[in-house]
Amino acid sequence: MKSDFEGVRSFLRYVDREAAIWAVALIVLALGNPESEFHFTIFWPYYVWGIQSPGHGLGHSISYLFRGDVISSFHTHVLGIPAVGIILWRITTLQIKQLMLHRSKQSWQT
């Protein structure tokens, strides 16, 4: 008898890890509040000299886009809309590659 964990494990064989990380990141940004003043960055010049990173506002821009506010998305960061397209393209290509790899492994096993 299979346990629930084995079912999850067999499902995860079909999911690419990087694609899952990108998907979770987009979900977090979609659920986040773009009006929030919270600003997290690993751009160290911001902490030392107060210089904003080139990606400053990108997360807020993506959050606005998921709410359908394209104008605010564009005003917050010009590259927010293309970033979502690129990330979705990356998720799709990674997932297709993973599925093809799994399919080829199955054909060798039969």
C-alpha positions in Angstrom: 0.0 0.0 0.0 1.4 3.4 -1.0 1.7 6.1 1.6 0.7 9.7 0.9 4.3 10.7 0.8 5.0 8.3 -2.1 2.2 9.9 -4.1 3.8 13.4 -3.5 7.2 12.0 -4.4 5.9 10.6 -7.7 4.2 13.9 -8.5 7.4 15.9 -7.7 9.3 13.8 -10.4 7.4 15.8 -13.0 8.2 19.3 -11.4 11.4 21.1 -12.2 12.9 22.7 -9.0 13.9 26.0 -10.6 10.5 26.3 -12.3 8.8 25.7 -8.9 10.9 28.4 -7.2 10.0 30.9 -10.0 6.3 30.0 -9.7 6.3 30.4 -5.9 8.1 33.8 -6.3 5.4 35.0 -8.7 2.6 33.7 -6.4 4.2 35.6 -3.5 4.4 38.8 -5.5 0.8 38.3 -6.8 -0.5 37.9 -3.2 1.7 40.7 -1.8 0.5 44.3 -1.2 2.1 46.7 -3.8 1.2 49.7 -1.6 3.5 48.3 1.2 6.5 50.4 2.2 8.5 47.3 3.0 11.7 47.2 1.0 14.0 44.1 1.1 17.2 44.1 -0.9 20.5 42.3 -0.9 22.0 45.2 -2.9 24.7 46.2 -0.4 25.3 49.8 -1.7 21.8 50.6 -0.5 22.8 49.8 3.1 26.2 51.5 2.9 25.4 54.7 0.8 21.7 54.6 0.2 22.0 53.9 -3.5 18.9 52.2 -5.0 19.4 49.0 -6.9 18.5 48.9 -10.6 15.7 46.5 -9.7 14.2 48.8 -7.1 10.4 48.6 -7.4 10.4 45.6 -9.6 8.5 43.4 -7.1 5.9 46.2 -6.6 5.6 46.5 -10.3 4.8 42.8 -10.7 2.3 43.0 -7.8 0.5 45.9 -9.5 0.5 43.9 -12.8 -1.2 40.9 -11.1 -3.9 43.2 -9.8 -4.5 44.5 -13.4 -3.1 48.0 -12.7 -0.8 48.2 -15.8 -0.3 52.0 -15.5 1.0 51.8 -11.9 3.0 48.7 -12.8 4.7 50.7 -15.6 5.3 53.8 -13.4 6.8 51.7 -10.6 9.3 49.9 -12.8 9.5 49.9 -16.6 10.7 46.3 -16.7 8.0 44.8 -14.6 5.8 43.7 -17.5 8.7 42.2 -19.5 10.0 40.5 -16.3 6.7 38.6 -15.8 6.8 37.5 -19.5 10.4 36.3 -19.2 9.8 34.5 -15.9 6.7 32.7 -17.3 8.7 31.8 -20.4 11.5 30.4 -18.2 9.0 28.4 -16.1 7.4 26.9 -19.2 10.7 25.9 -20.9 12.0 24.3 -17.8 8.8 22.4 -17.2 8.7 21.2 -20.8 12.3 20.0 -20.5 11.5 18.2 -17.3 8.5 16.5 -18.8 10.4 15.4 -21.9 13.2 14.1 -19.7 10.7 12.1 -17.6 9.0 10.8 -20.8 12.4 9.6 -22.2 13.3 7.9 -19.0 9.9 6.1 -19.1 10.5 4.9 -22.6 13.8 3.4 -21.6 12.2 1.5 -18.7 9.5 -0.1 -20.8 
